[in-house]
Amino acid sequence: MILLTPGLHDRLLANGRLHDVDHVPVVKFFNPVGAATWLATELDEDNDTLFGLC
C-alpha cells in the first residue's frame, strides 16, 4: 500500500534535510478504528524513518 504521493515524499525529505527548524506537519496518518493519529513533519534519508507528532 502506497501512503505517500511523490510530492509529499519530496516535501518530507526536504524537511528532513533542514535541521534545527520546527516544521509544520505535511501529512496526517490515522487509524480509522482507533484513537491513534500521527502528524509527520520529516522523512530521514533512509526513506524508512518519519519524524513528527503522535
PyMOL CGO cylinders between C-alpha atoms (Angstrom):
from pymol import cmd
from pymol.cgo import CYLINDER

trace = [
    CYLINDER, 0.00, 0.00, 0.00, 1.40, 3.38, -1.02, 0.3, 1, 1, 1, 1, 1, 1,
    CYLINDER, 1.40, 3.38, -1.02, 0.68, 6.05, 1.60, 0.3, 1, 1, 1, 1, 1, 1,
    CYLINDER, 0.68, 6.05, 1.60, 2.72, 8.96, 0.22, 0.3, 1, 1, 1, 1, 1, 1,
    CYLINDER, 2.72, 8.96, 0.22, 2.46, 10.64, -3.15, 0.3, 1, 1, 1, 1, 1, 1,
    CYLINDER, 2.46, 10.64, -3.15, 5.79, 11.59, -4.79, 0.3, 1, 1, 1, 1, 1, 1,
    CYLINDER, 5.79, 11.59, -4.79, 5.14, 15.26, -3.93, 0.3, 1, 1, 1, 1, 1, 1,
    CYLINDER, 5.14, 15.26, -3.93, 4.58, 14.55, -0.25, 0.3, 1, 1, 1, 1, 1, 1,
    CYLINDER, 4.58, 14.55, -0.25, 7.60, 12.26, -0.19, 0.3, 1, 1, 1, 1, 1, 1,
    CYLINDER, 7.60, 12.26, -0.19, 9.78, 15.05, -1.63, 0.3, 1, 1, 1, 1, 1, 1,
    CYLINDER, 9.78, 15.05, -1.63, 8.47, 17.61, 0.88, 0.3, 1, 1, 1, 1, 1, 1,
    CYLINDER, 8.47, 17.61, 0.88, 9.14, 15.28, 3.81, 0.3, 1, 1, 1, 1, 1, 1,
    CYLINDER, 9.14, 15.28, 3.81, 12.68, 14.57, 2.56, 0.3, 1, 1, 1, 1, 1, 1,
    CYLINDER, 12.68, 14.57, 2.56, 13.35, 18.29, 2.10, 0.3, 1, 1, 1, 1, 1, 1,
    CYLINDER, 13.35, 18.29, 2.10, 12.20, 18.96, 5.66, 0.3, 1, 1, 1, 1, 1, 1,
    CYLINDER, 12.20, 18.96, 5.66, 14.46, 16.16, 6.89, 0.3, 1, 1, 1, 1, 1, 1,
    CYLINDER, 14.46, 16.16, 6.89, 17.49, 17.84, 5.35, 0.3, 1, 1, 1, 1, 1, 1,
    CYLINDER, 17.49, 17.84, 5.35, 16.84, 21.09, 7.25, 0.3, 1, 1, 1, 1, 1, 1,
    CYLINDER, 16.84, 21.09, 7.25, 17.99, 20.61, 10.82, 0.3, 1, 1, 1, 1, 1, 1,
    CYLINDER, 17.99, 20.61, 10.82, 17.20, 22.88, 13.78, 0.3, 1, 1, 1, 1, 1, 1,
    CYLINDER, 17.20, 22.88, 13.78, 13.91, 24.02, 12.23, 0.3, 1, 1, 1, 1, 1, 1,
    CYLINDER, 13.91, 24.02, 12.23, 10.42, 23.36, 13.61, 0.3, 1, 1, 1, 1, 1, 1,
    CYLINDER, 10.42, 23.36, 13.61, 8.42, 22.13, 10.63, 0.3, 1, 1, 1, 1, 1, 1,
    CYLINDER, 8.42, 22.13, 10.63, 4.67, 22.16, 10.25, 0.3, 1, 1, 1, 1, 1, 1,
    CYLINDER, 4.67, 22.16, 10.25, 3.04, 18.76, 9.62, 0.3, 1, 1, 1, 1, 1, 1,
    CYLINDER, 3.04, 18.76, 9.62, 3.00, 17.61, 6.00, 0.3, 1, 1, 1, 1, 1, 1,
    CYLINDER, 3.00, 17.61, 6.00, 0.77, 14.53, 6.29, 0.3, 1, 1, 1, 1, 1, 1,
    CYLINDER, 0.77, 14.53, 6.29, -1.69, 13.10, 8.79, 0.3, 1, 1, 1, 1, 1, 1,
    CYLINDER, -1.69, 13.10, 8.79, -1.96, 9.35, 9.35, 0.3, 1, 1, 1, 1, 1, 1,
    CYLINDER, -1.96, 9.35, 9.35, -4.73, 7.93, 11.49, 0.3, 1, 1, 1, 1, 1, 1,
    CYLINDER, -4.73, 7.93, 11.49, -6.27, 4.65, 12.47, 0.3, 1, 1, 1, 1, 1, 1,
    CYLINDER, -6.27, 4.65, 12.47, -9.95, 4.74, 11.46, 0.3, 1, 1, 1, 1, 1, 1,
    CYLINDER, -9.95, 4.74, 11.46, -10.91, 2.19, 14.13, 0.3, 1, 1, 1, 1, 1, 1,
    CYLINDER, -10.91, 2.19, 14.13, -8.71, 3.54, 16.92, 0.3, 1, 1, 1, 1, 1, 1,
    CYLINDER, -8.71, 3.54, 16.92, -7.61, 6.69, 18.65, 0.3, 1, 1, 1, 1, 1, 1,
    CYLINDER, -7.61, 6.69, 18.65, -4.09, 6.98, 17.19, 0.3, 1, 1, 1, 1, 1, 1,
    CYLINDER, -4.09, 6.98, 17.19, -3.10, 9.91, 14.97, 0.3, 1, 1, 1, 1, 1, 1,
    CYLINDER, -3.10, 9.91, 14.97, 0.35, 10.73, 13.57, 0.3, 1, 1, 1, 1, 1, 1,
    CYLINDER, 0.35, 10.73, 13.57, 1.38, 14.08, 12.09, 0.3, 1, 1, 1, 1, 1, 1,
    CYLINDER, 1.38, 14.08, 12.09, 4.53, 13.56, 10.02, 0.3, 1, 1, 1, 1, 1, 1,
    CYLINDER, 4.53, 13.56, 10.02, 6.87, 16.50, 9.51, 0.3, 1, 1, 1, 1, 1, 1,
    CYLINDER, 6.87, 16.50, 9.51, 10.12, 14.97, 8.21, 0.3, 1, 1, 1, 1, 1, 1,
    CYLINDER, 10.12, 14.97, 8.21, 11.50, 11.86, 6.50, 0.3, 1, 1, 1, 1, 1, 1,
    CYLINDER, 11.50, 11.86, 6.50, 15.01, 10.59, 7.13, 0.3, 1, 1, 1, 1, 1, 1,
    CYLINDER, 15.01, 10.59, 7.13, 17.39, 9.90, 4.22, 0.3, 1, 1, 1, 1, 1, 1,
    CYLINDER, 17.39, 9.90, 4.22, 16.88, 6.14, 4.76, 0.3, 1, 1, 1, 1, 1, 1,
    CYLINDER, 16.88, 6.14, 4.76, 13.29, 6.56, 3.43, 0.3, 1, 1, 1, 1, 1, 1,
    CYLINDER, 13.29, 6.56, 3.43, 12.09, 4.49, 6.37, 0.3, 1, 1, 1, 1, 1, 1,
    CYLINDER, 12.09, 4.49, 6.37, 12.02, 6.81, 9.39, 0.3, 1, 1, 1, 1, 1, 1,
    CYLINDER, 12.02, 6.81, 9.39, 9.35, 9.51, 9.79, 0.3, 1, 1, 1, 1, 1, 1,
    CYLINDER, 9.35, 9.51, 9.79, 9.53, 12.22, 12.40, 0.3, 1, 1, 1, 1, 1, 1,
    CYLINDER, 9.53, 12.22, 12.40, 6.64, 14.24, 13.79, 0.3, 1, 1, 1, 1, 1, 1,
    CYLINDER, 6.64, 14.24, 13.79, 3.97, 14.11, 16.46, 0.3, 1, 1, 1, 1, 1, 1,
    CYLINDER, 3.97, 14.11, 16.46, 1.78, 11.24, 17.60, 0.3, 1, 1, 1, 1, 1, 1,
]
cmd.load_cgo(trace, "trace")
